Amino acid sequence: MVNCAIILAGGKGERLRPYTNDRPKVMVEVTGKPILAWQIEWLKSHGITKFVLTVSYRHEVVQDYFGDGSKFGIEIDYSIEETPLGRGGGIKKAFKSPLVADASDVVVCNGDIITKLDLSKMITTHIDRKALVTLLLVPYISRWGVVNIDDDNHITGFEEKPKLPYWINGGVYIFNKEVEPLLPEIGDHEKETFPKIAREKFLGFKDEGFWRAVDVVKDKSEAEQFLSTGKKDFN
């Protein structure tokens, strides 16, 4: 059973200004609730009850809102970075929290993601396949419309933001505890840790459910549309 998560929640979110002038990126509200609250709610629905939040910029805003987690029916510990450690360094520091001390496998998430993917299935696949790392893969959606042409370059039609034949990193991982020694003290796990993982222990999990990394104001608007209507036609 996997019941612990580490959430990378320290980003400034400069591309979301002015929403982040007085708060970290994860506390930007989407349909009246912070991004981080949506993510915690989703994780809790899949059995996650213990959370370590890696925080830095304006971390007091996160702490004031979530406290120890008791009012949300969960446990929260904070891993405060006084100086930037990078995502890999932040995960390594968070692994020292007593909340994850006895966990064999831990969910790790970028804190700016709103999704409805089937995390329970991802966890089951990770455990059944005995993976060290399982990485969420989501479809690569073009940000631009595509023009279709025939062999003579006649225009035959248009596709608005089509799904391309590629998969991208969805920013949600499951780490087996054996990965911890491979994480850098300072640096990024994708650059410094993932190349060290044996191919047979490094698994991708494909999911085509709703997923949005809220990086810019347009992403915020599209996430609000989905959460309000349940439709993701904008993909």
C-alpha positions as CSV (number, residue, x, y, z in Angstrom):
1,M,0.0,0.0,0.0
2,V,1.3,3.4,-0.9
3,N,0.1,6.2,1.4
4,C,2.8,8.8,1.2
5,A,3.5,11.7,-1.2
6,I,6.2,14.3,-1.6
7,I,5.0,17.4,-3.4
8,L,7.4,19.9,-4.9
9,A,5.7,23.1,-3.9
10,G,8.5,25.7,-3.8
11,G,8.2,27.3,-7.3
12,K,7.8,31.1,-7.7
13,G,5.6,30.8,-10.8
14,E,6.9,34.0,-12.4
15,R,5.0,33.3,-15.6
16,L,1.7,33.4,-13.6
17,R,2.2,36.9,-12.3
18,P,0.4,38.9,-11.0
19,Y,-1.3,35.9,-9.3
20,T,2.0,34.9,-7.7
21,N,3.1,38.4,-6.5
22,D,2.0,37.5,-2.9
23,R,2.1,33.7,-3.0
24,P,3.9,30.7,-4.4
25,K,2.8,29.1,-7.6
26,V,1.0,26.2,-5.9
27,M,-1.3,28.6,-4.0
28,V,-2.7,30.3,-7.1
29,E,-6.5,29.7,-7.0
30,V,-8.2,27.7,-9.7
31,T,-12.0,27.8,-9.4
32,G,-11.8,29.2,-5.9
33,K,-9.2,26.7,-4.6
34,P,-5.4,26.6,-4.7
35,I,-3.7,24.3,-7.2
36,L,-2.1,22.5,-4.3
37,A,-5.5,21.9,-2.6
38,W,-6.8,20.3,-5.9
39,Q,-3.8,18.1,-6.0
40,I,-3.9,17.0,-2.4
41,E,-7.6,16.2,-2.8
42,W,-6.9,14.0,-5.8
43,L,-4.1,12.2,-4.0
44,K,-6.2,11.6,-1.0
45,S,-8.9,10.1,-3.1
46,H,-6.3,7.4,-4.1
47,G,-5.3,6.6,-0.5
48,I,-2.5,9.1,0.1
49,T,-2.8,10.4,3.7
50,K,0.8,11.5,4.5
51,F,2.3,14.5,2.7
52,V,5.7,16.1,2.7
53,L,5.6,19.5,1.0
54,T,8.9,20.9,-0.2
55,V,8.5,24.7,0.2
56,S,10.6,27.8,-0.3
57,Y,9.3,31.1,-1.7
58,R,6.5,32.5,0.5
59,H,6.3,29.1,2.3
60,E,4.3,30.7,5.1
61,V,1.3,31.1,2.8
62,V,1.3,27.3,2.3
63,Q,1.7,26.6,6.0
64,D,-1.0,29.0,7.0
65,Y,-3.5,27.4,4.6
66,F,-2.8,23.7,5.2
67,G,-1.3,23.7,8.8
68,D,-0.6,20.2,9.9
69,G,-3.2,18.8,7.6
70,S,-5.6,17.7,10.3
71,K,-8.5,19.9,9.0
72,F,-8.1,18.1,5.7
73,G,-8.0,14.6,7.2
74,I,-4.3,14.1,6.4
75,E,-0.8,14.6,7.9
76,I,1.5,17.2,6.5
77,D,5.2,17.8,7.2
78,Y,7.2,20.7,5.6
79,S,10.6,20.5,4.1
80,I,11.7,24.1,4.0
81,E,14.5,25.0,1.6
82,E,16.4,28.1,2.7
83,T,18.5,28.0,-0.5
84,P,17.3,26.3,-3.8
85,L,18.2,22.6,-3.9
86,G,16.7,21.8,-7.3
87,R,13.9,19.3,-7.7
88,G,16.2,16.3,-7.1
89,G,17.8,17.9,-4.0
90,G,14.4,18.8,-2.7
91,I,13.1,15.2,-3.0
92,K,16.2,13.9,-1.3
93,K,15.7,16.3,1.6
94,A,12.0,15.4,1.8
95,F,12.9,11.7,2.2
96,K,14.4,12.6,5.6
97,S,10.9,13.4,6.9
98,P,9.5,11.0,9.5
99,L,6.3,10.8,7.6
100,V,8.0,8.8,4.8
101,A,10.7,7.0,6.9
102,D,8.9,3.7,6.8
103,A,7.5,3.9,3.3
104,S,8.8,1.5,0.6
105,D,7.3,3.5,-2.3
106,V,6.4,7.2,-2.4
107,V,4.4,9.3,-4.9
108,V,6.3,12.4,-6.0
109,C,4.5,15.2,-7.8
110,N,5.3,18.6,-9.3
111,G,3.0,20.9,-7.3
112,D,1.6,22.8,-10.2
113,I,-0.4,19.9,-11.7
114,I,-4.2,19.4,-11.7
115,T,-5.2,16.0,-13.0
116,K,-7.8,13.2,-12.8
117,L,-5.6,10.3,-13.9
118,D,-6.0,6.9,-12.3
119,L,-3.2,7.0,-9.7
120,S,-4.4,3.8,-8.1
121,K,-3.8,1.9,-11.3
122,M,-0.4,3.6,-11.7
123,I,0.6,2.5,-8.2
124,T,-0.6,-1.1,-8.8
125,T,1.4,-1.3,-12.0
126,H,4.5,0.1,-10.3
127,I,4.3,-2.5,-7.5
128,D,3.4,-5.4,-9.8
129,R,6.3,-4.6,-12.2
130,K,8.7,-4.1,-9.3
131,A,9.9,-0.8,-10.7
132,L,12.3,1.6,-9.0
133,V,10.7,4.6,-10.8
134,T,7.4,4.8,-12.6
135,L,6.8,8.0,-14.6
136,L,3.4,9.3,-15.7
137,L,3.2,9.8,-19.5
138,V,0.5,12.0,-21.0
139,P,-0.2,12.7,-24.6
140,Y,1.6,15.6,-26.3
141,I,-1.0,18.1,-27.4
142,S,0.1,20.7,-30.0
143,R,-0.3,24.2,-28.8
144,W,-1.0,25.3,-32.3
145,G,-3.4,24.2,-35.0
146,V,-2.2,21.9,-37.8
147,V,-2.8,22.3,-41.5
148,N,-3.4,19.1,-43.5
149,I,-2.3,19.0,-47.1
150,D,-2.3,16.4,-49.9
151,D,0.6,15.3,-52.0
152,D,0.2,18.4,-54.2
153,N,0.2,20.8,-51.2
154,H,-3.5,21.5,-51.6
155,I,-5.1,22.4,-48.2
156,T,-7.4,19.6,-47.2
157,G,-8.3,20.7,-43.7
158,F,-7.4,22.1,-40.3
159,E,-7.0,20.5,-36.8
160,E,-7.1,22.6,-33.7
161,K,-4.4,21.5,-31.2
162,P,-4.3,17.9,-32.3
163,K,-2.9,15.1,-30.2
164,L,0.6,14.2,-31.6
165,P,2.1,10.7,-31.7
166,Y,4.3,11.3,-28.7
167,W,4.2,11.1,-24.9
168,I,5.5,13.6,-22.4
169,N,6.6,13.6,-18.8
170,G,3.5,14.3,-16.7
171,G,5.4,15.3,-13.6
172,V,4.0,12.6,-11.4
173,Y,6.3,9.8,-10.3
174,I,6.4,6.8,-8.0
175,F,9.8,6.3,-6.3
176,N,10.9,3.1,-4.6
177,K,12.9,4.0,-1.5
178,E,16.0,2.4,-3.1
179,V,16.2,5.5,-5.4
180,E,17.0,7.8,-2.5
181,P,20.8,7.3,-2.5
182,L,20.9,8.1,-6.2
183,L,19.3,11.5,-5.7
184,P,21.6,14.6,-5.8
185,E,22.1,16.8,-2.8
186,I,21.6,19.7,-5.2
187,G,20.4,19.3,-8.7
188,D,17.6,17.8,-10.8
189,H,16.5,14.2,-10.6
190,E,15.7,13.9,-14.3
191,K,19.3,14.8,-15.2
192,E,21.3,13.3,-12.4
193,T,19.2,10.3,-11.2
194,F,17.1,8.9,-14.0
195,P,20.2,8.1,-16.2
196,K,21.4,5.8,-13.4
197,I,18.2,3.7,-13.3
198,A,18.4,0.4,-15.1
199,R,16.0,0.2,-18.1
200,E,14.1,-2.8,-16.7
201,K,13.4,-0.9,-13.5
202,F,12.3,2.4,-15.1
203,L,8.6,2.3,-16.1
204,G,6.3,4.6,-18.0
205,F,2.6,4.7,-17.2
206,K,0.4,6.1,-20.0
207,D,-2.8,7.9,-19.1
208,E,-5.1,10.0,-21.3
209,G,-7.3,11.4,-18.6
210,F,-7.4,15.1,-17.8
211,W,-4.0,16.6,-17.0
212,R,-2.8,20.2,-16.9
213,A,0.4,21.7,-15.6
214,V,-0.5,25.2,-14.7
215,D,2.4,27.2,-16.0
216,V,0.8,30.2,-17.6
217,V,-2.5,32.1,-17.3
218,K,-4.0,30.2,-20.2
219,D,-3.3,26.9,-18.4
220,K,-5.2,28.3,-15.4
221,S,-8.2,29.2,-17.6
222,E,-8.3,25.7,-19.2
223,A,-8.1,24.0,-15.9
224,E,-10.9,26.1,-14.6
225,Q,-13.0,25.2,-17.7
226,F,-12.5,21.5,-17.1
227,L,-13.2,21.7,-13.3
228,S,-16.3,23.7,-14.0
229,T,-17.7,21.6,-16.9
230,G,-16.0,18.3,-16.7
231,K,-15.1,18.7,-20.4
232,K,-11.6,18.7,-21.9
233,D,-12.6,19.6,-25.4
234,F,-9.9,22.4,-25.4
235,N,-7.3,19.6,-25.7
